[in-house]
Amino acid sequence: MKILLVYPYFIDNRMDEEDISAIPMGLFSIAAVLRDSGYAVEILNAYNLGRSPHRIYQILGERRPDVVGFSILHANRWGGIDIARMVKKVNPATRVVFGGVGATFLWEHFLTHFPEIDYVVRGEGEVSFLELIRFLETAGDPPPAHIDGLAFRQAGKPIKTRDRRPLADLDQLPMAADYFSFQHVALSRGCPSNCTFCGSPAFWHRRVRFHSADYFVTQLQRLRERGVSFVFVSDDTFTLQRDRVIEICRLILKRRIEIAWAAISRVDCVDAEMLKWMRRAGCTQISYGVESGSQKIRDLYRKRIDDTDICRAFDLTHRTGIMARAYFIYGAPANRTGPSTKVWL
């Protein structure tokens, strides 16, 4: 069985292509699970193919995949639908599977209005997608109601199976760096915070799971062996567990991994000693979620930080020799139902 995983294009252009060009980490992880299980899988980064449908048709015609899986956020969902329609035109028998954050929250909408979508993987996708592939390979009927974390149509109506329990041990996952080169990595999944503008609380249910320091650093080491010299550590909050962060830094230095990296944190989750270890281990930049200069607006966002936290973190970070970067949200709502947009400065 041949599987093609697709990161679709965004309908709207972006000022900075770098913001949308990187394949999501989850797609590499799912591909690694499939490869580790003996399946032929390829990844198509179609972020820039919105004006090149002929190229997409060409790829589909050459690859002839049996299953096409899509990584759906929200802003790229129409690109995913466009490509799903192309898939069905090339071969109506090809199974189309949507997954990711956007698909998790919009599963019923997708299955109600878009017949080209056959299945939706909800939530953490590695095990659910692998079990679906095994099902499609050996059966096909009746629908896979026994597989947790899915949605599909039954008697023409969208239904979902039970929610899948999150993986208890993230280190059980095969290392994506054994198969692919990439620049975005994560130590953890989830965030304990409950900020109003963020999808993480609803997706991860405010639970946080961690890779071991050894797993994380070994992945960095393998990426460096593949020629990757800079990575983005893209956890919601990399520095949640101080001792684990310091252990990671010690291992990077012990193994002499010459790699530079940037991380994301909260201003109330850093201290001087940890920052010194991070700088010694190659950290060059930390992005902090400041969100607003107004305490009133931060309170509206349930950010739970104050000016003292912000000034302290930025001062410590600069003193350590790491660039401190701030995330802000503009267009703060007058009430909790209004829109807001997150920007990177």
Backbone hydrogen bonds, N-H to C=O, Kabsch-Sander energy under -0.5 kcal/mol:
donor,donor_aa,acceptor,acceptor_aa,energy
3,I,40,A,-2.5
4,L,67,V,-2.5
5,L,42,E,-3.0
6,V,69,G,-3.5
7,Y,44,L,-2.5
10,F,47,Y,-0.7
11,I,75,A,-0.9
17,E,15,M,-0.6
19,D,16,D,-1.6
20,I,17,E,-1.5
21,S,17,E,-1.1
22,A,18,E,-0.5
27,L,24,P,-0.9
28,F,24,P,-1.1
29,S,25,M,-2.1
30,I,26,G,-2.5
31,A,27,L,-2.2
32,A,28,F,-2.3
33,V,29,S,-2.1
34,L,30,I,-2.3
35,R,31,A,-2.7
36,D,32,A,-2.8
37,S,33,V,-1.0
37,S,34,L,-0.5
38,G,35,R,-1.8
39,Y,34,L,-2.5
40,A,1,M,-0.9
41,V,39,Y,-0.7
42,E,3,I,-2.0
44,L,5,L,-3.4
45,N,43,I,-0.6
46,A,7,Y,-1.9
46,A,44,L,-1.1
49,L,46,A,-1.9
52,S,49,L,-1.7
55,R,52,S,-1.0
56,I,52,S,-1.4
57,Y,53,P,-2.6
58,Q,54,H,-2.0
59,I,55,R,-2.3
60,L,56,I,-2.6
61,G,57,Y,-2.4
62,E,58,Q,-2.1
63,R,59,I,-2.9
64,R,60,L,-2.3
66,D,2,K,-2.4
67,V,2,K,-1.7
68,V,95,R,-2.8
69,G,4,L,-2.4
70,F,97,V,-2.7
71,S,6,V,-2.4
72,I,70,F,-0.8
72,I,99,G,-3.4
73,L,71,S,-0.6
77,R,74,H,-1.5
80,G,76,N,-2.0
81,I,77,R,-2.2
82,D,78,W,-2.6
83,I,79,G,-2.4
84,A,80,G,-2.5
85,R,81,I,-2.0
86,M,82,D,-1.6
87,V,83,I,-2.6
88,K,84,A,-2.0
89,K,85,R,-1.6
90,V,86,M,-2.3
91,N,87,V,-2.5
94,T,91,N,-1.9
95,R,66,D,-2.3
97,V,68,V,-2.7
98,F,119,Y,-2.5
99,G,70,F,-2.0
102,G,72,I,-1.9
103,A,72,I,-0.9
104,T,100,G,-2.2
105,F,101,V,-1.7
106,L,102,G,-1.8
107,W,103,A,-0.5
110,F,106,L,-2.7
111,L,107,W,-2.3
112,T,108,E,-1.6
113,H,109,H,-2.1
114,F,110,F,-2.0
117,I,114,F,-1.9
118,D,96,V,-1.8
118,D,116,E,-0.6
119,Y,96,V,-2.0
120,V,151,A,-2.4
121,V,98,F,-3.0
122,R,120,V,-0.6
122,R,149,G,-3.2
129,F,125,G,-2.7
130,L,126,E,-1.9
131,E,127,V,-2.6
132,L,128,S,-2.1
133,I,129,F,-2.5
134,R,130,L,-2.2
135,F,131,E,-2.0
136,L,132,L,-2.8
137,E,133,I,-2.0
138,T,134,R,-1.4
139,A,135,F,-2.7
145,A,143,P,-2.4
147,I,144,P,-1.7
148,D,146,H,-0.6
149,G,162,R,-3.4
150,L,147,I,-0.7
151,A,120,V,-1.5
152,F,159,I,-2.1
154,Q,157,K,-2.8
157,K,154,Q,-1.6
159,I,152,F,-3.1
161,T,150,L,-2.4
172,Q,169,D,-1.8
173,L,170,L,-1.6
178,D,175,M,-1.8
179,Y,176,A,-1.8
180,F,176,A,-2.4
185,V,183,Q,-0.5
185,V,232,F,-2.5
189,R,209,R,-2.1
196,T,301,Y,-2.0
198,C,195,C,-1.1
203,F,199,G,-2.0
204,W,200,S,-3.2
205,H,200,S,-0.6
205,H,201,P,-1.1
207,R,204,W,-1.4
209,R,189,R,-1.9
211,H,187,L,-3.1
216,F,212,S,-2.2
217,V,213,A,-2.5
218,T,214,D,-2.5
219,Q,215,Y,-2.1
220,L,216,F,-1.8
221,Q,217,V,-2.6
222,R,218,T,-2.3
223,L,219,Q,-2.2
224,R,220,L,-2.4
225,E,221,Q,-1.9
226,R,222,R,-1.0
227,G,224,R,-1.6
228,V,223,L,-2.4
229,S,227,G,-0.5
231,V,260,A,-1.9
232,F,183,Q,-3.8
233,V,231,V,-0.6
233,V,262,A,-3.7
234,S,185,V,-3.1
234,S,232,F,-1.0
238,F,264,I,-2.6
240,L,237,T,-1.1
242,R,240,L,-0.8
245,V,241,Q,-2.1
246,I,242,R,-2.3
247,E,243,D,-2.2
248,I,244,R,-2.2
249,C,245,V,-2.3
250,R,246,I,-2.5
251,L,247,E,-2.2
252,I,248,I,-2.4
253,L,249,C,-2.1
254,K,250,R,-2.8
255,R,251,L,-2.6
256,R,253,L,-0.7
257,I,252,I,-2.2
258,E,256,R,-0.8
259,I,257,I,-1.5
260,A,229,S,-2.5
261,W,282,G,-2.0
262,A,231,V,-1.8
263,A,285,Q,-2.4
264,I,233,V,-0.5
265,S,287,S,-2.5
269,C,266,R,-1.7
275,L,271,D,-2.2
276,K,272,A,-2.0
277,W,273,E,-2.1
278,M,274,M,-2.4
279,R,275,L,-2.5
280,R,276,K,-2.3
281,A,277,W,-1.8
282,G,279,R,-1.5
283,C,278,M,-2.8
284,T,261,W,-2.7
285,Q,261,W,-0.8
286,I,323,M,-2.6
287,S,263,A,-2.6
288,Y,286,I,-0.6
288,Y,325,R,-3.6
289,G,265,S,-1.2
290,V,288,Y,-1.6
290,V,327,Y,-0.9
291,E,327,Y,-3.5
292,S,290,V,-1.9
295,Q,293,G,-0.5
298,R,294,S,-2.3
299,D,295,Q,-2.5
300,L,296,K,-1.7
301,Y,297,I,-1.9
302,R,299,D,-1.2
303,K,298,R,-2.7
310,I,306,D,-2.0
311,C,307,D,-2.7
312,R,308,T,-2.4
313,A,309,D,-2.3
314,F,310,I,-2.4
315,D,311,C,-2.3
316,L,312,R,-2.6
317,T,313,A,-2.5
318,H,314,F,-2.4
319,R,315,D,-2.4
320,T,316,L,-1.5
321,G,317,T,-0.7
321,G,318,H,-1.1
322,I,317,T,-2.1
323,M,284,T,-2.4
325,R,286,I,-2.9
325,R,323,M,-0.5
327,Y,288,Y,-3.2
328,F,343,V,-1.2
329,I,291,E,-2.6
330,Y,341,T,-1.6
338,G,335,N,-1.2
341,T,330,Y,-1.7
343,V,328,F,-2.3
345,L,326,A,-0.9
345,L,343,V,-0.5
